[in-house]
Amino acid sequence: MSFLLRMVKDKKHQVVAFSSTAIALYGYDQGMMSLINTNKDYLKTMGLAEESPVVGVIVSVYYVGCAVGAVLASAFADRRGRKPSIFACLAVSALGNLIMFVSGLGYEQGAMSMMLLGRVVMGLGVGGIDAVVPVFSSEISADDARGEALAREFQMNIFGLNMAFAINLAVTIGLGKRNQWAWRIPIIAMQVYPLVLLAFIEGLPETPRWYIFHERKDDAHKALIRICNDDEEEAKSKWDDLVTAHKEATGKEVGYKDMLLPGGSQFHPTVITVMGQVNQALTGYGAVSVYGPQIFELLGFGVRTAEFLTQGNYISYFLLMTISYLVIDRIGRRRLMVYGAFGLTACFAILALLGGLAMNSSALGVSEIGVAVPGVIALYIATGVFGIGWLPTVWLIPTEIYPSTARAQGSAISVITWGIMNFAVTLLTPIGFNNLNYWLFLVFAFTNLFAGVWTWAYLPESGGRSFEENQAFFEAAKEKGKWRVHTVQKGEYLDMPGQEEEDGESAPLLSNGR
């Protein structure tokens, strides 16, 4: 019991638990909208036909809000602190969720406009959370534990996905698809996340790196004492390392022009960041998570069976994410992403074949169940492969490859790209299913192949290295005039390094206990 009490009181564990719960907001929205999209009363209230492309617009405008929210929240995080920025984002996401809940409640005229507004406002909050929380977490994690910390947080993202879909499925079964509360209850249930997090955020420490960057040394020292659980000696050691790192970074402020314009000091890391999110969207899994039931229906299952299979897929997804945090700091980000992309290529190619057989089973004389069962297995495997290889990695890398002066902006660029790409994917996916049917899986097979080849050629391994060491790769690439990983530093960044001496920003603020 005393051990559990120490765990609860430990600021290190509190930060991980808080960050994980905050990230779950993103997953909850995906699970929430997947069944709401098929609710008859929802469609009637919004004035939409089931196959209307506007269904996809309502889903996708959320990502526009996310992109804008990432910019605003990262700027606020740099000026006012990581904690105040997260607090503001939680409040905004709660407001957006409330607007969605009351959309069309007692009226129908203007219901769609209100829903669109709610989606955008909630996107502002969740996008800000997705931009700032990974920075908050990585700045106080050890170099050899950053991946594990973020992978654990994104496993909670999948918990949010499961929770939303389970609530959705339960009220749909209990109330039916023609009852308005079958889609309103899952929306308002999301309030538990921001409200609980708002209640607990005051008890967390601000990152000492932010304090030192703003010359608030007394506050930085107090934060270190809290993080180190009143261990003065450990706090003093971390303090010295942070001060040294700050002196080295002084005068090296970075703006968005340095990141977005060719020739800028952080242009190369920004291309890596942007392409990571582009390639993640091209894996197609954002579409799978939002339109899961429709995919199982395409494989030949009835509506209710497809819904149960979707829930099973999400549960498997959550459990398989355990593999990600066990291996991400051992075999690295790069290998996970390359192997994941090629694995997804194979899965989607198989799904294209099985989808075609399922839709033409009568003409071909093929057993429907003989096609549907392998399709379920392939989709379950694809989901697990994505979770292990592509979910946490693309969010982690931007927090590792920029200097402190550009880390929040880099994370914002990551969220902006994610928002734009997912806006496009979620908007086009229902149109694709309505017109391409199973051929859409073949499209995803080719996009995954591209993602794997690009990642193999251009993504440096950032795991197990300090922030300064990762910056050294980009400096060497600039001097050489080449970006392919194999040609820079004799291929040193193809894999994770051996044990490195910790100094400067390499020094962890949170130990992972190993």
Secondary structure, DSSP 8 states (H G I E B T S, - for coil): -HHHHHHHH-HHHHHHHHHHHHHHHHHHHHHHHHHHTT-HHHHHHHT--TT-THHHHHHHHHHHHHHHHHHHHHHHHHHH-HHHHHHHHHHHHHHHHHHHHHTTTT--TTHHHHHHHHHHHHHHHHHHHHHHHHHHHHTTS-TTTHHHHHHHHHHHHHHHHHHHHHHHHHHHHHH-TT-THHHHHHHHHTTHHHHHHHHHGGGS---HHHHHHTT-HHHHHHHHHHHTTT-HHHHHHHHHHHHHHHHHHTT----HHHHHSTTSTTHHHHHHHHHHHHHHHHTTHHHHHHSHHHHHHHTT--HHHHHHHHHHHHHHHHHHHHHHHHHTTTT-HHHHHHHHHHHHHHHHHHHHHHHHHHHTHHHHT--HHHHHHHHHHHHHHHHHHHHHHTTTHHHHTHHHHS-GGGHHHHHHHHHHHHHHHHHHHHHHHHHHHHHHTTHHHHHHHHHHHHHHHHHHHH----TTS-HHHHHHHHHHHHHHT---GGGSGGGGGGS--S-----GGGS-SS----
